[in-house]
Amino acid sequence: MTFQTLKLSALCLVLSTLLGGCASSGDSPTGTPSEVQEIQTQLLGDMPLPAASKIIGSDSLIIGRGDNWVGRVVLSGVQTPTDIYAFFQAEYPKAGWTTVSAVKSKTSILVFTKGDRTSTVELNEGPFTGPKTIITITASPKNANVVAPTKK
């Protein structure tokens, strides 16, 4: 091994350590797993989340809390997109959510309703150095008054 190759290997190791550190740091609450789960439940109410998933605060917009929050929450998931897709298909109906639509593909989309609320779950494969799955959950009232723009 040449000195140049050794330097390059050391640089790659340092960069991967730094990038891995950045990718694993998040805006989620900190504490024991049960404390984190409790805080996320207070924020998101009756929406079950995959084990060890963490909120990415900089990409999320949560208005309100509990069972009536609206907005978008982005989470990092440690399981594969396929495993997380199966989680949502199994666990949301147990929590009283009805599956309206489910599409499994490179970007998977699941749509659920419960009472007067709609929730859309989007699953994407995470970056090479980051979480295995990026989970985006959007929640809104089911019959929100959406006004189409008028043509002039």
C-alpha positions as CSV (number, residue, x, y, z in Angstrom):
1,M,0.0,0.0,0.0
2,T,1.4,3.4,-1.0
3,F,1.5,6.4,1.3
4,Q,-1.0,8.1,-1.1
5,T,-3.5,5.2,-0.8
6,L,-3.1,5.2,3.0
7,K,-3.8,9.0,3.1
8,L,-6.9,8.5,0.9
9,S,-8.1,5.6,3.1
10,A,-7.7,7.7,6.3
11,L,-9.5,10.6,4.7
12,C,-12.4,8.4,3.7
13,L,-12.6,7.0,7.2
14,V,-12.7,10.5,8.7
15,L,-15.4,11.7,6.2
16,S,-17.5,8.6,6.7
17,T,-17.3,9.1,10.5
18,L,-18.3,12.8,10.2
19,L,-21.1,12.1,7.7
20,G,-22.4,9.2,9.8
21,G,-22.4,11.4,12.9
22,C,-24.4,14.0,11.0
23,A,-26.9,11.5,9.6
24,S,-27.5,9.9,13.0
25,S,-27.9,13.2,14.9
26,G,-31.5,14.3,14.8
27,D,-34.0,16.7,16.3
28,S,-36.0,14.0,18.1
29,P,-36.5,14.2,21.8
30,T,-33.7,12.6,23.7
31,G,-33.9,10.2,26.7
32,T,-34.7,6.6,27.2
33,P,-36.7,4.8,24.4
34,S,-39.8,4.9,26.5
35,E,-39.4,8.7,27.2
36,V,-38.9,9.4,23.5
37,Q,-42.0,7.3,22.6
38,E,-44.1,9.1,25.2
39,I,-43.1,12.6,23.8
40,Q,-43.7,11.4,20.2
41,T,-47.1,10.1,21.4
42,Q,-48.0,13.4,23.0
43,L,-47.1,15.2,19.7
44,L,-48.7,12.7,17.3
45,G,-51.4,11.1,19.4
46,D,-53.0,7.9,18.0
47,M,-50.5,7.4,15.1
48,P,-48.3,4.4,15.9
49,L,-44.7,4.8,14.8
50,P,-42.1,2.2,13.9
51,A,-39.7,1.2,16.7
52,A,-36.7,3.5,17.0
53,S,-37.9,6.0,14.4
54,K,-36.9,9.6,15.2
55,I,-38.5,12.9,14.2
56,I,-36.4,15.1,11.9
57,G,-37.5,18.4,13.3
58,S,-35.9,20.6,10.6
59,D,-38.1,18.9,8.0
60,S,-41.3,18.7,10.0
61,L,-44.2,21.1,10.6
62,I,-46.5,20.0,13.4
63,I,-49.4,22.3,14.3
64,G,-51.2,21.3,17.4
65,R,-50.6,18.1,19.2
66,G,-52.2,14.8,20.2
67,D,-55.0,13.3,18.1
68,N,-55.8,16.7,16.4
69,W,-52.4,17.7,15.0
70,V,-52.1,18.8,11.4
71,G,-49.1,19.2,9.2
72,R,-46.1,17.1,8.2
73,V,-43.7,15.0,10.3
74,V,-40.6,13.5,8.8
75,L,-39.0,10.6,10.6
76,S,-35.8,8.5,10.1
77,G,-36.5,4.8,10.3
78,V,-34.0,2.0,11.1
79,Q,-36.0,-0.7,9.3
80,T,-36.1,-1.2,5.6
81,P,-38.9,0.5,3.6
82,T,-40.6,-2.9,3.1
83,D,-40.6,-3.6,6.8
84,I,-42.0,-0.1,7.6
85,Y,-44.6,-0.5,4.9
86,A,-45.7,-3.7,6.6
87,F,-45.7,-2.0,10.0
88,F,-48.1,0.7,8.8
89,Q,-50.4,-1.8,7.0
90,A,-50.6,-3.8,10.2
91,E,-50.6,-1.2,13.0
92,Y,-52.7,1.7,11.7
93,P,-55.9,-0.4,11.4
94,K,-55.3,-1.7,15.0
95,A,-55.3,2.0,16.1
96,G,-58.6,2.6,14.3
97,W,-57.4,3.9,11.0
98,T,-59.0,2.7,7.8
99,T,-56.8,2.0,4.7
100,V,-58.0,4.0,1.7
101,S,-55.1,3.4,-0.6
102,A,-51.8,1.6,-0.5
103,V,-49.1,1.6,-3.3
104,K,-45.9,-0.3,-2.8
105,S,-43.1,0.9,-5.0
106,K,-39.8,2.8,-4.9
107,T,-41.7,5.6,-3.2
108,S,-44.6,3.9,-1.3
109,I,-47.7,5.8,-0.4
110,L,-50.4,4.7,2.1
111,V,-53.5,6.8,2.8
112,F,-55.6,6.3,5.9
113,T,-58.7,7.9,7.4
114,K,-60.0,8.0,11.0
115,G,-63.1,10.0,11.9
116,D,-62.7,13.4,10.3
117,R,-58.9,13.0,9.7
118,T,-56.8,11.8,6.8
119,S,-53.2,10.7,7.0
120,T,-50.8,10.1,4.1
121,V,-47.7,8.1,4.8
122,E,-44.8,8.3,2.2
123,L,-41.9,5.9,2.5
124,N,-38.5,6.5,0.7
125,E,-35.2,4.7,0.9
126,G,-32.8,6.7,3.0
127,P,-29.5,8.0,1.9
128,F,-26.4,5.8,1.8
129,T,-25.0,7.2,5.0
130,G,-28.2,7.8,6.8
131,P,-31.3,6.0,8.0
132,K,-32.7,3.1,6.1
133,T,-36.0,4.8,5.5
134,I,-37.3,8.3,5.4
135,I,-41.0,8.4,6.6
136,T,-43.2,11.4,5.8
137,I,-46.6,11.5,7.5
138,T,-49.0,14.2,6.5
139,A,-52.2,14.7,8.6
140,S,-55.1,17.0,7.9
141,P,-58.9,17.2,8.3
142,K,-60.7,14.9,5.9
143,N,-63.0,17.5,4.4
144,A,-60.8,20.6,4.5
145,N,-62.2,23.4,2.4
146,V,-59.9,23.5,-0.5
147,V,-60.6,26.3,-2.9
148,A,-59.3,25.9,-6.4
149,P,-57.7,29.0,-7.9
150,T,-59.9,30.8,-10.3
151,K,-58.7,31.3,-13.9
152,K,-58.5,34.9,-15.1
